[in-house]
Amino acid sequence: MVVAAAVAFSVAAEAQGDSQKKPAAPAARKKPASKPRSHKVWTNDDVSSVRSPADSHVDAKYSQADGAADSKDAAAVKPKPHVGSPALSNPKTVDDADKMIAWEKRDVDAQTEYVERLKKQIDEAPQGDKERLKNVLQERIQILADTRGEMETLVRQKMELQKKAAANSNNAAAQPPSQ
């Protein structure tokens, strides 16, 4: 009986060992190598047929706007009047106004430097690039004028805040202390 139990135990152990070896065999199989990707070939196909009529309309609209921008003189660019400042540039205190004015001053200085470099590039540029650079110069000059207008608006807001602060301090000094 002990012998039968020993034989049964050894057969069960072998069966268990075989079952553990079988799953390992499929894992050992390797996947076939993937096919190399084909390279895309660019052609000189006519892509104008892909454009929609809406694209043509937008192109025409912008070319008219570019023509109007070319007619403007760089010296005649004036800042657009500010109806109201954006909510983020409304200073609450004189200190806030000073920080915002300093920020705008640095922005104006950097933009002025960029405009000057752009003018030099136009002088040195090949004839084909000059027209594009002149358009960029017009845009940058307008942005610079707008930024200067924003800075002037901030200076006016600072002056108003200073007047309010002075009026509040005069009112506080004029009132007798309460008992």
C-alpha positions as CSV (number, residue, x, y, z in Angstrom):
1,M,0.0,0.0,0.0
2,V,2.8,2.3,0.8
3,V,4.4,1.4,-2.6
4,A,1.1,2.1,-4.4
5,A,0.9,5.5,-2.7
6,A,4.5,6.3,-3.6
7,V,3.9,5.3,-7.3
8,A,0.7,7.4,-7.4
9,F,2.5,10.3,-5.9
10,S,5.3,10.1,-8.4
11,V,2.9,9.8,-11.3
12,A,1.0,12.9,-10.1
13,A,4.2,14.8,-9.7
14,E,5.2,14.0,-13.3
15,A,1.8,14.9,-14.6
16,Q,2.0,18.2,-12.8
17,G,5.5,18.8,-14.1
18,D,4.4,18.2,-17.7
19,S,1.4,20.6,-17.3
20,Q,3.8,23.3,-16.2
21,K,6.1,22.7,-19.1
22,K,3.4,22.8,-21.8
23,P,2.3,26.4,-21.3
24,A,6.0,27.5,-21.5
25,A,6.3,26.1,-25.0
26,P,3.8,28.5,-26.7
27,A,5.4,31.5,-25.0
28,A,8.8,30.4,-26.5
29,R,7.4,30.9,-30.0
30,K,8.5,34.1,-31.6
31,K,6.3,36.4,-33.6
32,P,7.1,36.7,-37.3
33,A,9.1,39.8,-38.2
34,S,6.9,42.7,-39.3
35,K,7.1,44.0,-42.8
36,P,9.1,47.1,-43.4
37,R,6.9,50.2,-43.9
38,S,6.7,51.5,-47.3
39,H,8.0,55.0,-47.9
40,K,5.6,57.7,-49.0
41,V,6.2,59.2,-52.4
42,W,5.4,62.8,-53.0
43,T,4.3,63.8,-56.5
44,N,3.6,67.0,-58.4
45,D,-0.1,66.3,-58.6
46,D,-2.4,69.2,-59.1
47,V,-3.8,70.0,-55.6
48,S,-5.8,73.0,-56.7
49,S,-8.8,70.7,-57.3
50,V,-8.8,69.8,-53.7
51,R,-9.5,73.4,-52.6
52,S,-13.1,74.3,-51.8
53,P,-14.8,77.5,-53.0
54,A,-14.7,78.7,-49.4
55,D,-10.9,78.6,-49.5
56,S,-10.8,80.7,-52.6
57,H,-13.1,83.2,-51.0
58,V,-10.9,83.5,-47.9
59,D,-7.8,83.9,-50.1
60,A,-9.4,86.7,-52.1
61,K,-10.6,88.4,-48.8
62,Y,-7.0,88.4,-47.4
63,S,-5.4,89.5,-50.6
64,Q,-7.7,92.6,-50.6
65,A,-6.8,93.3,-47.0
66,D,-3.1,93.0,-47.8
67,G,-3.5,95.4,-50.7
68,A,-5.1,97.9,-48.4
69,A,-2.4,97.5,-45.8
70,D,0.3,98.1,-48.4
71,S,-1.2,101.5,-49.2
72,K,-0.7,102.8,-45.7
73,D,2.4,104.6,-44.8
74,A,4.4,103.4,-41.8
75,A,4.6,106.9,-40.4
76,A,0.9,107.4,-40.6
77,V,0.2,104.4,-38.3
78,K,-1.7,105.6,-35.2
79,P,-2.9,103.5,-32.3
80,K,-6.5,102.5,-32.3
81,P,-8.5,104.3,-29.7
82,H,-9.1,102.1,-26.6
83,V,-12.8,102.0,-25.8
84,G,-12.0,100.1,-22.6
85,S,-9.1,98.3,-21.3
86,P,-9.2,94.5,-21.0
87,A,-10.2,93.3,-17.6
88,L,-6.7,91.9,-16.9
89,S,-5.1,95.4,-17.4
90,N,-7.3,97.3,-15.0
91,P,-5.0,98.0,-12.1
92,K,-6.6,98.1,-8.7
93,T,-3.8,100.0,-6.9
94,V,-1.1,102.4,-7.9
95,D,1.5,99.7,-7.3
96,D,-0.3,97.4,-9.7
97,A,-0.4,100.2,-12.3
98,D,3.4,100.8,-11.9
99,K,4.1,97.0,-12.4
100,M,1.8,97.0,-15.5
101,I,3.4,100.1,-16.9
102,A,6.9,98.6,-16.4
103,W,5.8,95.5,-18.2
104,E,4.4,97.5,-21.1
105,K,7.6,99.6,-21.2
106,R,9.7,96.4,-21.6
107,D,7.3,95.2,-24.2
108,V,7.5,98.5,-26.2
109,D,11.4,98.4,-25.9
110,A,11.6,94.9,-27.2
111,Q,9.1,95.6,-30.1
112,T,11.0,98.7,-31.0
113,E,14.2,96.8,-31.2
114,Y,12.6,94.1,-33.3
115,V,11.2,96.8,-35.7
116,E,14.7,98.3,-36.1
117,R,16.2,94.9,-36.9
118,L,13.4,94.2,-39.4
119,K,14.2,97.5,-41.1
120,K,17.8,96.5,-41.5
121,Q,16.8,93.1,-42.8
122,I,14.6,94.8,-45.4
123,D,17.6,96.8,-46.6
124,E,19.8,93.7,-46.9
125,A,17.1,91.3,-48.1
126,P,16.9,90.0,-51.7
127,Q,14.3,91.6,-53.8
128,G,11.9,88.6,-53.5
129,D,11.8,88.8,-49.7
130,K,11.4,92.6,-49.4
131,E,7.7,92.7,-50.0
132,R,7.0,90.0,-47.4
133,L,9.3,91.7,-44.9
134,K,7.6,95.1,-45.6
135,N,4.2,93.5,-44.8
136,V,5.6,92.1,-41.5
137,L,7.1,95.5,-40.7
138,Q,3.6,97.1,-41.2
139,E,2.0,94.6,-38.9
140,R,4.7,95.0,-36.2
141,I,4.5,98.8,-36.4
142,Q,0.7,98.6,-35.8
143,I,1.2,96.2,-32.9
144,L,3.9,98.6,-31.4
145,A,1.4,101.5,-31.8
146,D,-1.3,99.5,-30.0
147,T,1.1,98.6,-27.2
148,R,2.1,102.2,-26.7
149,G,-1.7,103.1,-26.6
150,E,-2.2,100.4,-23.9
151,M,0.7,101.9,-21.9
152,E,-0.8,105.4,-22.2
153,T,-4.1,104.0,-21.0
154,L,-2.3,102.5,-18.0
155,V,-0.6,105.8,-17.2
156,R,-4.1,107.5,-17.2
157,Q,-5.5,104.8,-15.0
158,K,-2.6,105.3,-12.6
159,M,-3.2,109.0,-12.4
160,E,-6.9,108.4,-11.6
161,L,-5.9,105.9,-8.9
162,Q,-3.5,108.5,-7.4
163,K,-6.3,111.1,-7.4
164,K,-8.7,108.7,-5.7
165,A,-6.0,107.8,-3.1
166,A,-5.3,111.5,-2.5
167,A,-9.1,112.3,-2.2
168,N,-9.5,109.4,0.3
169,S,-6.6,110.5,2.4
170,N,-8.0,114.1,2.5
171,N,-11.4,112.8,3.5
172,A,-9.9,110.7,6.2
173,A,-7.9,113.6,7.6
174,A,-10.9,116.0,7.5
175,Q,-13.1,113.7,9.6
176,P,-12.8,114.1,13.3
177,P,-12.0,110.9,15.3
178,S,-15.1,109.3,16.7
179,Q,-15.3,108.7,20.4
